[in-house]
Amino acid sequence: MRLRMTDTREQRMEYLLEATGENTKSKALDRAAEFYLQMRGDTVAVPNGAFVELMEKAE
């Protein structure tokens, strides 16, 4: 897969690498995608996410 990397995307990728602690872009993207799917839910892979429950607790 190829991505057109703008300056904004390059900077975001650097932040993502730092935030995930990964050394490669592909591993950082994998980790971010997994986290998003688990938090969001409402998919075949993860029917029940954690976001709504966590937000309810925060309120």
Sequence and secondary structure as in RCSB ss.txt:
>XXXX:A:sequence
MRLRMTDTREQRMEYLLEATGENTKSKALDRAAEFYLQMRGDTVAVPNGAFVELMEKAE
>XXXX:A:secstr
      HHHHHHHHHHHHHHT SSHHHHHHHHHHHHHHHH  SSS SS SHHHHHHHH 
